[in-house]
Amino acid sequence: MSELSKLSGKAKKIKVEGIEFEIKPLSITHAHLFIDSKGDESGFFKEILKLTLKDTIQDVKDEEIEGMALGHIMTFMEAVMDVNKMSGLDEAKKKFLKEVKQDQK
C-alpha cells in the first residue's frame, strides 16, 4: 500500500441513548454530493447524514432519520464530520442544524 492509505478515514463508535453505532467515513464515490451542493450546505449535510446512517443501520427508514431529535442529529453530525475530516465546515453545520430545527416545528 502507498502512503495515501495512511490518509484513509477511520470508523468511529459512538453511543446514543445507550445504543452503540459505528460511524463509517464516506468514500470518493460520494464526492459528487459536495460538488453538487453548490452552496446548499443544508442539503449536503442531510444527504451525508442519511448515507452514513443507512450504512451504519442497515434497516433504517428515511422517516426514522427525519424524526430524530435534534440533539441526536447533532451527535451523529459531529461523528460524521469527525470520521470524514470535515472540521472546516462548522458554519455550514450550524446552518443545517438550524434548518432541521425549523423543520421539526
C-alpha positions as CSV (number, residue, x, y, z in Angstrom):
1,M,0.0,0.0,0.0
2,S,1.1,3.5,-0.7
3,E,1.5,6.4,1.7
4,L,-2.0,7.5,0.7
5,S,-3.5,4.6,2.6
6,K,-2.5,6.4,5.8
7,L,-5.0,9.2,5.0
8,S,-8.0,6.8,4.8
9,G,-10.9,7.7,7.1
10,K,-11.3,5.5,10.2
11,A,-14.7,4.4,11.6
12,K,-15.7,5.7,15.0
13,K,-18.0,4.1,17.6
14,I,-20.5,6.4,19.3
15,K,-23.2,5.8,21.9
16,V,-26.6,7.5,21.7
17,E,-29.1,6.7,24.5
18,G,-27.0,3.6,25.4
19,I,-27.1,2.3,21.8
20,E,-23.7,1.8,20.1
21,F,-23.3,2.8,16.4
22,E,-20.2,2.6,14.2
23,I,-20.0,5.6,12.0
24,K,-18.0,4.9,8.8
25,P,-16.4,7.5,6.6
26,L,-17.8,8.2,3.1
27,S,-15.7,7.3,0.1
28,I,-14.6,9.2,-3.0
29,T,-17.8,7.9,-4.7
30,H,-19.7,10.4,-2.6
31,A,-17.6,13.4,-3.5
32,H,-20.3,14.5,-6.0
33,L,-22.6,15.4,-3.1
34,F,-20.2,18.1,-2.1
35,I,-19.7,19.3,-5.6
36,D,-23.4,19.2,-6.5
37,S,-24.4,21.1,-3.3
38,K,-23.4,24.5,-4.9
39,G,-23.8,26.4,-1.6
40,D,-26.7,24.3,-0.3
41,E,-24.9,23.1,2.8
42,S,-28.1,22.0,4.4
43,G,-28.9,19.6,1.6
44,F,-25.3,18.4,1.6
45,F,-25.4,17.6,5.3
46,K,-28.8,16.0,5.1
47,E,-27.6,13.7,2.3
48,I,-24.3,12.7,4.0
49,L,-26.1,12.1,7.3
50,K,-28.7,9.8,5.5
51,L,-26.0,7.9,3.6
52,T,-23.9,7.4,6.8
53,L,-26.9,6.3,8.8
54,K,-28.1,3.9,6.1
55,D,-24.6,2.4,6.0
56,T,-24.5,2.2,9.8
57,I,-28.0,0.9,10.4
58,Q,-29.0,-1.5,7.6
59,D,-32.7,-1.4,8.0
60,V,-33.2,2.3,8.9
61,K,-36.0,4.1,7.2
62,D,-36.0,7.8,6.0
63,E,-38.9,8.5,8.3
64,E,-36.8,7.4,11.3
65,I,-33.9,9.6,10.3
66,E,-36.2,12.6,9.7
67,G,-37.9,12.0,13.1
68,M,-34.7,12.0,15.2
69,A,-34.5,14.5,18.0
70,L,-32.2,17.5,17.2
71,G,-29.7,16.6,20.0
72,H,-29.2,13.1,18.4
73,I,-28.8,14.6,15.0
74,M,-26.1,16.8,16.4
75,T,-24.3,13.8,17.9
76,F,-24.4,11.9,14.6
77,M,-23.3,15.0,12.7
78,E,-20.3,15.5,14.9
79,A,-19.2,11.9,14.4
80,V,-19.8,12.1,10.6
81,M,-17.7,15.3,10.4
82,D,-15.0,13.7,12.5
83,V,-14.6,10.5,10.5
84,N,-14.7,12.4,7.3
85,K,-12.2,15.1,8.5
86,M,-14.7,17.9,7.8
87,S,-13.8,20.3,10.6
88,G,-13.7,23.4,8.3
89,L,-17.5,23.2,7.7
90,D,-18.7,24.4,11.1
91,E,-20.7,27.3,9.8
92,A,-22.4,25.0,7.2
93,K,-23.2,22.6,10.0
94,K,-24.8,25.3,12.1
95,K,-27.0,26.3,9.1
96,F,-28.0,22.7,8.6
97,L,-29.0,22.2,12.3
98,K,-31.0,25.5,12.3
99,E,-33.0,24.3,9.2
100,V,-33.6,20.9,10.8
101,K,-34.8,22.6,14.0
102,Q,-37.2,24.7,11.9
103,D,-38.5,21.6,10.0
104,Q,-39.2,19.8,13.3
105,K,-41.7,22.5,14.4
